[in-house]
Amino acid sequence: MHNFNSGPSILPRDVLLEAAEAIYNFNNIGLSILEIGHRTEWFKNVIDESRLLVKELLNLDDQFEVLFLHGGATTQFMQVPMNFLSPGKNAAYCVNGIWGKKAITEAKLFGNVNTACSSADQNFTYIPKNLEIPAGSVYLHITSNNTVEGTQWQELPQTNVPLVADMSSDIFSRKRDFAACSLIYAGAQKNAGIAGTTIVIIRKDFLKNKNENVPAILDYQNHILADSLLNTPPVFAIYVSLLTLQWIKKEGGIDEMEKRSLERADFFYDALDRLPLFVPIVKKEDRSRMNAVFTIDDKKLEKKFLDVCSENGLIGIKGHRSIGGLRVSMYNALPMESLELLVKIMEQFSQQYTS
Ligand SMILES: Cc1ncc(COP(=O)(O)O)c(C=O)c1O
């Protein structure tokens, strides 16, 4: 099978094998990773190494804290404003897709929300270049990669207010100035493991702006004080993140992940631009290296193309249910051979059906 799912998505084979082994016998201790207490030395080593590896791979120093939390990135849509926004205060949000829109809906429960930029006028097919950030905003929120719409910020926006970034679908895939962010969050189930845990990275000085009286389990400071072990964490999901982070490091770190993702994206978009049957949607300069979104004008042919893909073991190419069309996700673990086969099928299909 060739796995183009958007998340949960493809994992490195070695990670799956090691995770499977650990379900029976974790680190040769005679117990499963699923059976050991989260406060044992065994698990503490897992979470400590995971937190350190996040910092090492993203080139972050001790000004940053790393947490592995529950609740998916969706919980962060609420937890960020609950900790930093309040009535009478303003936060600025970039509206570039469905995930950013969901984040805004949650933020409005806590304070004033201003739109710093929006690409709604062209169906979220580009990333706006001009931002309006009201002075005194407590933070600016962006979604660095729009998983559904297939756009990606190639550079983080320059701003003098704290930057909060949802990096769920492109963390660990490209070099960025991660230290320019005050808070980064990412559900693990794309480039960093499996569903069940969310990586949250916080700059310590940003915490000085944190609200009082946040419910204990949602207060970032409490999680930091407890070394990310405030309550029982999703132990297996964190363990798979550790294996994935170790794999990224072993393969050559973020530099190598970026090199591979550029190769994959160049190869795929080249085919998309060559084959007239397939219609790219996103403005070229804003195309995502992780999720390529496109269509076939004739919807019956689009359906047929999906059938041909599944007959050939190519899965996960149907677009998100909210916008339809086609989507090819090219996360870190996707081998080039999968894309080569997909492009071959696209070429054959194109030859057969282009009039
Ligand atoms: C960019 C982005 N943000 C947030 C989410 C929501 O993540 P979760 O389902 O982990 O809450 C997703 C899910 O795909 C996503 O791609």
The ligand as a Gaussian input file, in Angstrom:
#p B3LYP/6-31G(d) Opt

LIG

0 1
 C       -3.399000      22.317000      10.867000
 C       -4.306000      21.517000      11.746000
 N       -4.732000      22.037000      12.917000
 C       -5.538000      21.355000      13.736000
 C       -5.985000      20.087000      13.418000
 C       -6.896000      19.354000      14.369000
 O       -6.155000      18.384000      14.997000
 P       -6.789000      17.342000      16.027000
 O       -7.707000      16.474000      15.238000
 O       -5.580000      16.639000      16.547000
 O       -7.499000      18.093000      17.084000
 C       -5.574000      19.501000      12.218000
 C       -6.017000      18.141000      11.874000
 O       -5.747000      17.607000      10.839000
 C       -4.718000      20.235000      11.364000
 O       -4.305000      19.712000      10.207000

